[in-house]
Amino acid sequence: MQVVAKQGRRNKVLEHLGSAHSKAELAALMEAGKAKLHAGQGELALDFPAESDPAAVVQSSASRLLIEAITMAWEALGFDDLDDKAFFQLIAARLIEPTSMLDTSRVLDDIGIQPVHRSTMKRCLARIKQRDYRDQIATKCFTHAWTSGDVSLVLYDVTTLYFEAPKEDELRKVGFSKERRVDPQIVVGLLVDRNGFPLEIGCYEGNKAETLTIVPIVKQFQARHGLADMVVVADAGMLSMNNLTALDEAGLKVIVGSRPVKAPGDLANHFHWNGDAFQDGQLIDTVTPRHGNTKTVSKQRRKEPVWDPETHPGHWRAIWSYSRKRAVHDNYTLTQQENKARAVIAGDAPVKGTRFVKTTAAGRALDIASLERSQQLAGLKGYVTNIPASIMPAAEVLASYHDLWHVEQSFRMSRTDLQARPMFHRTRDAIEAHLTIVFTALAIARYLQDRTGFSIRKIIRTLRPLQDVTISVAGQRITAKPQLTDNARAITDALGIGQSLGH
C-alpha cells in the first residue's frame, strides 16, 4: 500500500505504508492511508523525525466478533463460574478448529487470544477430573434446559469413539463397530433434551453392550437433579426387557423403537381381520408381550386391546405406524437384497452378509418365506412404551420418538464439527477430560445455533475471517474494523454482540 501523487502522466510515490497479507490487513492499511490524506485539512504531512519509520506495521489482529460470540454463550450458560481461563481456551479452540492440545496455541493466536502456557493446559486436564467439572457443567446445562426448554422428555443414544492404539486396556476395548473397525474403542452415551441440548454424557468400556448403558446414565441424571417423572426416548437398539423393566420400576416413562421381527406377533390380530392392507399414516395401538413365552391376546375380537398396566401385566403398549413412503423405500431395499441373494445362489457374488439365502442339503436356495414375510411388513415402524393412551395418544408417542434426530445431530456435531474422534489420549482420566471438553463445547455450539439459526460450522466460518486489525504508522495507532457480511450481521444481531460497529 502506497500514497502517491499524480505528476504529469506518472505517479510519484510519496510514502510506502506497508504490505497486506489478508483482507483485514488491507483494510487497516487503507484506513491508515485515508488518515494520512485527511490530516492537516487535506495536506499530507510527510515530515517524519529521522528516527521514525514511515512504514505501517501491523500490531495486532483479532476475530473480535467470534470471541465475543463464544464468550457470550459461555457466560449465558454460567460456565464462567468455573473461573478457569485454560478450560475456556480449550473449549474455544475445540469450537473454532479442533486439533491437538499442542496445536491449540496456534488456533488461539490466529483469532487474537493470548494462549496460556502448554503446561497450564496440561494441568487443566487434571483439574477437570479433580474439580468435577463435568458435574458442574451438567448442572449448568440442566438449569439452562429447565429455564428455557422442556426436560420432561429426554432423548438417549450411543456412539463409539475409536483409538489409534495397538493394544486394549481396561477401558479401551475392541467391540461391536458399525464401521467394522478392529481398533480399541469406548462407548459414549449422550442424553439430550428434545431440542438436542446436551444434558448428560457417559463413558463405558468398548465391548459393553449398548443396551447396558441407558439405565446407568438415566439413573445418574435422575439422581443428580432429583427428578421423579420424565419420559426417556431411545431407538430400537436400547430395546430389552431388562431396560424397560428397570426404567419402569424407577418410575420413568419410556418410548423405545421396536424391532421389525416383533411385528407379526404384535399385529397378528390386525392381519387376521384385515390382511396386510394398510392406509398411509395408519396407526395401530395394541400390546406386545414382555417375554417371549407370554401368551398374547386371542384373535376372537376385531378391536385391538387397549393397554393398561393392571389389565396387561405381562405386556407393554405397542404402536405400529404405516407410511407409504417408507414402504416404497423398504420394497426397493428388499428388491436389491433379493437380487443379491439370487446372485449369491448363482455363484456370482460372495455369501458374506447376504439376506434371504438359506443353505440346504441340496445347496443354497432363496428363502422365499422370509422374503415374503419382510415384504408383508414393508412400511411398518413400531414403538414400545409404558405410557397409557389416556396420558399420551399414539400420534404424540410417534412425534416424541421422531425427536431422536436431535440427539443424532448432536452426535454428528461432536464427531465432525468438534472432532471428538479419533482420540489420542491413553489414560482414563485424560479420556474423560477430553469428553468433558467435547460435552462443554457441544453445549456452547447448541446454544449458539439455537440463538442464531446457523450451524456452528457456518458461525465459525462467517465470523473467524472478520478481524479487527491495529496498525502503527509513524507512531500513530489505527484500528480498522471489518465490513460485515449479511450472514455476519444476522449472527451478531441475534446474539446482541458487535454493537460498536454501528450497523
C-alpha positions as CSV (number, residue, x, y, z in Angstrom):
1,M,0.0,0.0,0.0
2,Q,1.5,3.4,-1.1
3,V,0.5,7.0,-1.0
4,V,1.1,8.5,-4.5
5,A,0.7,11.9,-6.2
6,K,-0.1,12.3,-9.9
7,Q,2.7,14.3,-11.7
8,G,2.0,14.6,-15.3
9,R,1.5,11.2,-16.7
10,R,3.3,9.4,-13.9
11,N,2.5,8.6,-10.2
12,K,5.1,9.6,-7.7
13,V,5.4,7.5,-4.6
14,L,5.1,9.8,-1.6
15,E,5.0,7.1,1.1
16,H,5.1,3.4,1.4
17,L,2.6,2.3,4.1
18,G,3.3,-1.4,4.1
19,S,2.2,-4.8,2.7
20,A,-1.1,-6.6,3.3
21,H,-1.4,-10.4,3.5
22,S,-5.1,-10.6,4.2
23,K,-8.3,-8.6,3.6
24,A,-8.2,-7.4,7.2
25,E,-4.7,-6.0,6.9
26,L,-5.5,-4.4,3.6
27,A,-8.5,-2.7,5.2
28,A,-6.3,-1.4,8.0
29,L,-3.7,0.0,5.5
30,M,-6.5,1.7,3.6
31,E,-7.7,3.3,6.8
32,A,-4.1,4.5,7.5
33,G,-3.9,5.9,4.0
34,K,-7.1,7.8,4.4
35,A,-5.9,9.2,7.7
36,K,-2.8,10.5,6.0
37,L,-4.7,12.1,3.2
38,H,-7.1,13.8,5.5
39,A,-4.5,15.0,8.1
40,G,-3.9,18.8,8.2
41,Q,-7.1,19.8,6.4
42,G,-6.2,17.8,3.3
43,E,-2.5,18.5,3.4
44,L,-0.3,15.4,3.5
45,A,2.4,15.8,6.2
46,L,5.4,13.7,5.3
47,D,8.0,15.3,7.6
48,F,8.8,12.5,9.9
49,P,11.5,12.6,12.5
50,A,14.7,10.9,11.2
51,E,14.4,8.1,13.7
52,S,10.8,7.3,12.9
53,D,9.8,4.6,10.4
54,P,7.1,5.8,8.0
55,A,6.0,2.3,7.0
56,A,2.9,0.9,8.5
57,V,3.3,-2.1,10.9
58,V,0.5,-4.5,11.9
59,Q,0.5,-4.5,15.7
60,S,-2.3,-7.0,16.3
61,S,-5.4,-8.6,14.8
62,A,-8.3,-10.4,16.4
63,S,-11.5,-12.1,15.4
64,R,-13.3,-10.0,18.0
65,L,-16.8,-10.9,16.9
66,L,-16.1,-14.6,17.1
67,I,-14.5,-14.2,20.6
68,E,-17.5,-12.2,21.7
69,A,-19.9,-14.8,20.4
70,I,-18.2,-17.7,22.3
71,T,-17.7,-15.6,25.4
72,M,-21.4,-14.5,25.4
73,A,-22.6,-18.2,25.2
74,W,-20.0,-19.2,27.9
75,E,-21.3,-16.6,30.3
76,A,-25.0,-17.1,29.4
77,L,-24.8,-20.8,30.3
78,G,-23.0,-19.9,33.6
79,F,-19.8,-21.8,32.7
80,D,-17.7,-18.7,33.8
81,D,-18.4,-19.8,37.4
82,L,-15.6,-22.3,36.9
83,D,-13.2,-19.4,36.7
84,D,-10.7,-21.4,34.6
85,K,-9.0,-19.5,31.8
86,A,-7.3,-22.5,30.4
87,F,-10.5,-24.5,30.3
88,F,-12.2,-21.7,28.4
89,Q,-9.4,-21.6,25.9
90,L,-9.6,-25.4,25.3
91,I,-13.3,-25.1,24.7
92,A,-12.9,-22.1,22.3
93,A,-10.2,-23.9,20.3
94,R,-12.3,-27.1,20.1
95,L,-15.1,-25.0,18.6
96,I,-13.0,-23.0,16.2
97,E,-10.6,-25.6,14.9
98,P,-10.5,-28.9,16.7
99,T,-6.9,-30.0,16.9
100,S,-4.3,-31.5,19.3
101,M,-3.5,-29.7,22.5
102,L,0.0,-28.9,21.2
103,D,-1.6,-27.1,18.2
104,T,-4.2,-25.2,20.3
105,S,-1.9,-22.2,20.9
106,R,-1.8,-21.6,17.1
107,V,-5.5,-21.6,16.8
108,L,-5.9,-19.2,19.7
109,D,-3.1,-16.9,18.4
110,D,-4.8,-16.8,15.0
111,I,-8.0,-15.3,16.4
112,G,-6.3,-12.9,18.8
113,I,-6.4,-14.8,22.1
114,Q,-3.2,-14.9,24.1
115,P,-2.9,-18.6,24.9
116,V,-1.9,-19.9,28.3
117,H,1.3,-22.0,28.5
118,R,1.1,-25.6,27.3
119,S,1.9,-26.8,30.8
120,T,-1.1,-24.8,32.1
121,M,-3.3,-26.6,29.6
122,K,-2.0,-30.0,30.7
123,R,-2.6,-29.1,34.3
124,C,-6.2,-28.1,33.3
125,L,-6.8,-31.6,32.1
126,A,-6.1,-32.9,35.6
127,R,-8.3,-30.2,37.2
128,I,-11.2,-31.3,35.1
129,K,-11.3,-34.6,37.0
130,Q,-10.1,-33.2,40.3
131,R,-12.7,-30.5,40.5
132,D,-15.6,-32.5,38.9
133,Y,-16.0,-30.0,36.0
134,R,-18.3,-32.4,34.2
135,D,-20.8,-32.5,37.1
136,Q,-20.8,-28.7,37.3
137,I,-21.2,-28.4,33.5
138,A,-24.0,-30.9,33.5
139,T,-25.8,-29.0,36.3
140,K,-25.5,-25.7,34.3
141,C,-26.8,-27.4,31.2
142,F,-29.8,-28.8,33.1
143,T,-30.5,-25.3,34.5
144,H,-30.4,-23.8,31.0
145,A,-32.7,-26.5,29.6
146,W,-35.1,-26.3,32.6
147,T,-35.5,-22.5,32.3
148,S,-35.5,-22.2,28.5
149,G,-37.0,-25.5,27.3
150,D,-38.5,-28.8,28.4
151,V,-36.8,-31.5,30.4
152,S,-39.9,-33.7,30.9
153,L,-38.7,-35.6,27.8
154,V,-35.1,-36.6,27.2
155,L,-33.5,-38.4,24.3
156,Y,-30.7,-41.0,24.5
157,D,-28.4,-42.6,22.0
158,V,-24.9,-44.1,21.9
159,T,-21.8,-43.9,19.7
160,T,-18.3,-45.3,19.7
161,L,-15.0,-43.4,19.6
162,Y,-12.0,-45.4,18.4
163,F,-8.3,-45.1,19.3
164,E,-5.4,-45.5,17.0
165,A,-3.7,-47.8,19.6
166,P,-2.3,-51.3,19.1
167,K,-3.4,-52.7,22.5
168,E,-6.5,-52.8,24.7
169,D,-6.7,-51.8,28.3
170,E,-9.4,-51.8,31.0
171,L,-11.4,-49.1,29.1
172,R,-10.3,-49.1,25.5
173,K,-11.5,-52.5,24.1
174,V,-12.4,-53.9,20.8
175,G,-16.1,-54.2,20.5
176,F,-19.0,-54.0,18.1
177,S,-18.4,-51.3,15.4
178,K,-20.9,-50.2,12.8
179,E,-17.9,-49.3,10.7
180,R,-16.4,-52.8,11.2
181,R,-13.3,-51.3,12.8
182,V,-11.0,-53.6,14.9
183,D,-9.3,-50.7,16.8
184,P,-9.8,-50.4,20.6
185,Q,-12.8,-48.1,21.3
186,I,-15.0,-46.7,24.0
187,V,-18.8,-46.5,24.1
188,V,-20.2,-43.0,24.7
189,G,-23.8,-42.4,25.8
190,L,-25.4,-38.9,25.4
191,L,-28.6,-37.7,26.9
192,V,-30.1,-34.5,25.4
193,D,-33.4,-32.6,25.7
194,R,-36.0,-32.7,23.0
195,N,-34.2,-29.9,21.1
196,G,-30.8,-31.6,21.2
197,F,-29.2,-29.6,24.0
198,P,-26.8,-31.9,25.9
199,L,-27.7,-32.9,29.5
200,E,-25.5,-35.8,30.4
201,I,-22.6,-37.8,28.9
202,G,-21.3,-41.2,30.0
203,C,-18.2,-43.3,29.1
204,Y,-18.2,-47.1,29.0
205,E,-15.9,-49.9,28.0
206,G,-15.6,-50.5,24.3
207,N,-17.0,-54.0,24.5
208,K,-20.0,-53.0,26.6
209,A,-23.4,-53.7,25.0
210,E,-25.3,-50.6,24.1
211,T,-28.4,-51.8,25.8
212,L,-26.5,-51.9,29.2
213,T,-25.6,-48.1,29.0
214,I,-29.1,-46.5,29.1
215,V,-30.1,-47.4,32.7
216,P,-26.9,-46.2,34.4
217,I,-26.9,-42.8,32.6
218,V,-30.6,-42.2,33.1
219,K,-30.4,-43.0,36.8
220,Q,-27.4,-40.8,37.2
221,F,-29.2,-38.0,35.5
222,Q,-32.3,-38.6,37.6
223,A,-30.4,-38.7,40.9
224,R,-28.3,-35.6,40.1
225,H,-31.3,-33.4,39.6
226,G,-33.8,-35.1,41.8
227,L,-36.3,-35.9,39.1
228,A,-39.2,-38.3,39.7
229,D,-41.1,-38.2,36.5
230,M,-39.9,-37.9,32.9
231,V,-40.1,-39.6,29.6
232,V,-37.0,-41.3,28.1
233,V,-36.9,-41.9,24.3
234,A,-34.4,-44.2,22.7
235,D,-34.0,-46.2,19.4
236,A,-34.6,-49.9,18.9
237,G,-31.0,-50.7,19.9
238,M,-31.9,-49.9,23.5
239,L,-35.0,-52.3,23.5
240,S,-34.6,-55.0,26.0
241,M,-36.9,-56.4,28.7
242,N,-34.4,-55.6,31.4
243,N,-34.0,-52.0,30.3
244,L,-37.8,-51.4,30.1
245,T,-38.4,-53.1,33.4
246,A,-35.6,-51.2,35.2
247,L,-36.7,-47.8,33.9
248,D,-40.4,-48.6,34.6
249,E,-39.5,-49.6,38.2
250,A,-37.7,-46.3,38.6
251,G,-40.9,-44.6,37.9
252,L,-39.8,-43.3,34.5
253,K,-41.8,-43.4,31.2
254,V,-40.1,-44.9,28.2
255,I,-40.6,-44.7,24.5
256,V,-38.3,-47.2,22.5
257,G,-38.3,-48.2,18.9
258,S,-39.5,-51.8,18.3
259,R,-37.7,-54.3,16.2
260,P,-39.4,-55.4,12.9
261,V,-39.3,-59.1,14.0
262,K,-41.9,-58.2,16.6
263,A,-44.5,-57.0,14.1
264,P,-46.0,-60.4,13.1
265,G,-46.8,-61.2,16.7
266,D,-48.0,-57.7,17.7
267,L,-50.1,-57.3,14.6
268,A,-51.4,-60.9,14.4
269,N,-54.9,-59.7,15.2
270,H,-54.8,-57.0,12.5
271,F,-53.5,-59.4,9.9
272,H,-56.2,-61.9,10.9
273,W,-59.1,-59.5,10.4
274,N,-57.7,-57.0,7.8
275,G,-54.9,-58.9,5.9
276,D,-51.8,-56.9,5.0
277,A,-53.7,-53.8,3.8
278,F,-52.8,-50.5,5.4
279,Q,-53.6,-46.9,4.8
280,D,-50.9,-44.2,4.6
281,G,-50.4,-42.8,8.1
282,Q,-52.4,-45.5,9.8
283,L,-51.7,-46.1,13.5
284,I,-52.4,-49.4,15.3
285,D,-52.4,-49.2,19.0
286,T,-52.0,-52.6,20.6
287,V,-49.9,-54.6,23.1
288,T,-46.7,-56.6,22.9
289,P,-45.6,-59.3,25.3
290,R,-42.7,-58.6,27.7
291,H,-41.4,-62.1,27.5
292,G,-41.3,-64.4,24.5
293,N,-43.2,-67.1,26.4
294,T,-46.0,-64.7,27.4
295,K,-49.3,-65.6,25.7
296,T,-50.8,-62.6,23.9
297,V,-54.5,-61.8,23.3
298,S,-56.6,-64.0,21.1
299,K,-57.9,-63.2,17.7
300,Q,-61.6,-63.5,18.7
301,R,-62.2,-59.8,18.8
302,R,-61.5,-57.5,15.9
303,K,-60.8,-54.5,18.1
304,E,-57.3,-54.1,19.3
305,P,-56.8,-54.3,23.1
306,V,-56.2,-51.0,25.0
307,W,-53.0,-51.5,27.0
308,D,-53.2,-50.9,30.8
309,P,-50.5,-51.9,33.3
310,E,-53.0,-53.6,35.5
311,T,-55.0,-55.3,32.8
312,H,-51.9,-56.4,30.9
313,P,-49.2,-57.0,33.5
314,G,-47.3,-59.3,31.1
315,H,-47.3,-56.8,28.2
316,W,-46.2,-53.4,27.1
317,R,-48.0,-50.9,25.0
318,A,-47.1,-51.2,21.3
319,I,-47.8,-48.7,18.5
320,W,-47.3,-49.5,14.8
321,S,-47.4,-46.9,12.1
322,Y,-47.6,-47.4,8.3
323,S,-46.1,-45.0,5.8
324,R,-46.5,-45.4,2.1
325,K,-43.2,-43.5,1.5
326,R,-41.4,-45.9,3.9
327,A,-43.0,-48.8,2.1
328,V,-41.6,-47.7,-1.2
329,H,-38.1,-47.4,0.3
330,D,-38.4,-50.7,2.1
331,N,-39.6,-52.6,-1.0
332,Y,-36.7,-51.1,-3.1
333,T,-34.2,-52.3,-0.4
334,L,-35.8,-55.7,-0.4
335,T,-35.6,-55.9,-4.2
336,Q,-31.9,-55.1,-4.0
337,Q,-31.4,-57.7,-1.3
338,E,-33.3,-60.3,-3.3
339,N,-31.2,-59.7,-6.4
340,K,-28.0,-60.0,-4.4
341,A,-29.3,-63.3,-2.9
342,R,-30.0,-64.7,-6.3
343,A,-26.5,-63.6,-7.4
344,V,-25.0,-65.5,-4.4
345,I,-27.1,-68.6,-5.2
346,A,-25.8,-68.4,-8.9
347,G,-22.3,-68.1,-7.6
348,D,-21.8,-64.5,-9.0
349,A,-21.4,-62.8,-5.6
350,P,-19.8,-63.6,-2.2
351,V,-22.0,-65.0,0.5
352,K,-21.0,-62.8,3.4
353,G,-23.7,-60.5,4.8
354,T,-26.4,-61.6,2.4
355,R,-30.1,-61.9,3.5
356,F,-32.6,-64.4,2.1
357,V,-30.1,-67.1,1.4
358,K,-30.7,-70.5,3.1
359,T,-28.4,-73.5,3.0
360,T,-30.0,-76.9,2.5
361,A,-28.7,-80.4,1.7
362,A,-29.2,-79.6,-2.0
363,G,-27.2,-76.4,-1.7
364,R,-28.1,-72.7,-1.4
365,A,-31.6,-71.5,-2.2
366,L,-33.7,-68.4,-1.9
367,D,-35.5,-68.1,1.4
368,I,-38.9,-67.3,-0.1
369,A,-40.8,-67.4,3.2
370,S,-38.5,-64.9,4.9
371,L,-38.6,-62.6,1.8
372,E,-42.4,-62.7,1.7
373,R,-42.7,-62.0,5.4
374,S,-40.4,-59.0,5.1
375,Q,-42.4,-57.7,2.1
376,Q,-45.6,-58.0,4.2
377,L,-44.1,-55.8,6.8
378,A,-42.7,-53.1,4.4
379,G,-43.7,-49.6,5.5
380,L,-44.3,-50.5,9.2
381,K,-42.5,-49.0,12.1
382,G,-43.1,-50.0,15.7
383,Y,-42.7,-48.3,19.1
384,V,-42.9,-49.7,22.6
385,T,-43.9,-47.6,25.6
386,N,-45.2,-47.9,29.2
387,I,-47.3,-44.7,28.8
388,P,-51.1,-45.4,28.8
389,A,-53.1,-44.0,25.9
390,S,-55.1,-41.9,28.3
391,I,-51.9,-39.9,29.1
392,M,-50.2,-39.8,25.7
393,P,-52.1,-40.6,22.4
394,A,-50.4,-42.7,19.8
395,A,-49.6,-39.7,17.5
396,E,-47.8,-37.9,20.3
397,V,-45.7,-41.1,21.1
398,L,-44.6,-41.1,17.4
399,A,-43.8,-37.3,17.5
400,S,-41.8,-37.7,20.6
401,Y,-39.8,-40.6,19.1
402,H,-39.1,-38.7,15.9
403,D,-37.3,-36.0,18.0
404,L,-34.5,-38.6,18.3
405,W,-32.9,-36.9,15.2
406,H,-31.8,-34.1,17.6
407,V,-29.5,-36.4,19.6
408,E,-28.2,-37.9,16.3
409,Q,-27.5,-34.4,15.1
410,S,-25.6,-33.7,18.3
411,F,-23.5,-36.8,17.9
412,R,-22.7,-35.8,14.3
413,M,-21.6,-32.4,15.6
414,S,-19.4,-34.0,18.2
415,R,-17.8,-36.3,15.6
416,T,-17.4,-33.8,12.8
417,D,-17.5,-30.1,13.8
418,L,-15.9,-30.9,17.2
419,Q,-13.9,-33.9,16.0
420,A,-14.3,-36.0,19.1
421,R,-12.7,-38.9,17.3
422,P,-10.2,-40.3,16.7
423,M,-8.7,-39.8,20.1
424,F,-5.0,-40.0,21.1
425,H,-5.3,-39.9,24.9
426,R,-4.2,-43.0,26.8
427,T,-5.3,-42.8,30.4
428,R,-8.9,-43.0,31.6
429,D,-8.7,-39.6,33.3
430,A,-7.4,-37.9,30.1
431,I,-10.1,-39.6,28.1
432,E,-12.8,-38.5,30.5
433,A,-11.3,-34.9,30.4
434,H,-11.5,-35.0,26.6
435,L,-15.1,-36.0,26.7
436,T,-15.9,-33.2,29.2
437,I,-14.3,-30.7,26.8
438,V,-16.4,-32.1,23.9
439,F,-19.5,-32.1,26.0
440,T,-19.0,-28.5,27.1
441,A,-18.2,-27.4,23.5
442,L,-21.3,-29.1,22.3
443,A,-23.4,-27.1,24.8
444,I,-21.9,-23.9,23.5
445,A,-22.4,-24.9,19.9
446,R,-26.1,-25.9,20.5
447,Y,-26.7,-22.6,22.4
448,L,-25.2,-20.5,19.5
449,Q,-27.2,-22.5,16.9
450,D,-30.5,-22.1,18.8
451,R,-29.9,-18.3,19.2
452,T,-28.9,-17.7,15.6
453,G,-30.4,-20.4,13.4
454,F,-27.0,-21.0,11.9
455,S,-24.9,-24.2,12.2
456,I,-21.9,-23.9,14.4
457,R,-19.7,-24.5,11.4
458,K,-21.3,-21.6,9.5
459,I,-21.0,-19.3,12.5
460,I,-17.2,-20.1,12.8
461,R,-16.6,-19.7,9.0
462,T,-18.6,-16.4,8.9
463,L,-17.0,-14.7,12.0
464,R,-13.5,-16.0,12.0
465,P,-12.2,-14.1,8.9
466,L,-13.7,-10.8,10.2
467,Q,-10.8,-9.4,12.2
468,D,-10.1,-6.1,13.8
469,V,-6.6,-5.1,12.8
470,T,-4.5,-2.5,14.6
471,I,-1.5,-0.9,12.8
472,S,1.0,1.6,13.7
473,V,2.0,4.4,11.2
474,A,4.7,6.9,12.3
475,G,3.8,6.4,15.9
476,Q,0.1,6.6,15.4
477,R,-2.1,3.5,16.1
478,I,-5.1,3.0,13.8
479,T,-7.7,0.2,14.2
480,A,-9.7,-1.0,11.2
481,K,-12.9,-2.9,11.8
482,P,-14.2,-5.4,9.4
483,Q,-17.1,-4.9,7.0
484,L,-19.9,-7.2,8.0
485,T,-21.5,-9.6,5.5
486,D,-25.3,-10.2,5.6
487,N,-24.8,-13.5,7.5
488,A,-22.4,-11.9,10.0
489,R,-24.9,-9.1,10.6
490,A,-27.7,-11.7,11.2
491,I,-25.5,-13.6,13.7
492,T,-24.3,-10.5,15.6
493,D,-27.8,-9.1,15.8
494,A,-29.2,-12.4,17.1
495,L,-26.5,-12.6,19.8
496,G,-26.6,-8.9,20.6
497,I,-22.8,-8.5,20.0
498,G,-20.7,-6.2,17.9
499,Q,-22.8,-3.1,18.6
500,S,-19.8,-0.9,18.5
501,L,-19.6,-1.5,14.7
502,G,-22.5,0.8,14.3
503,H,-24.5,-1.4,12.0
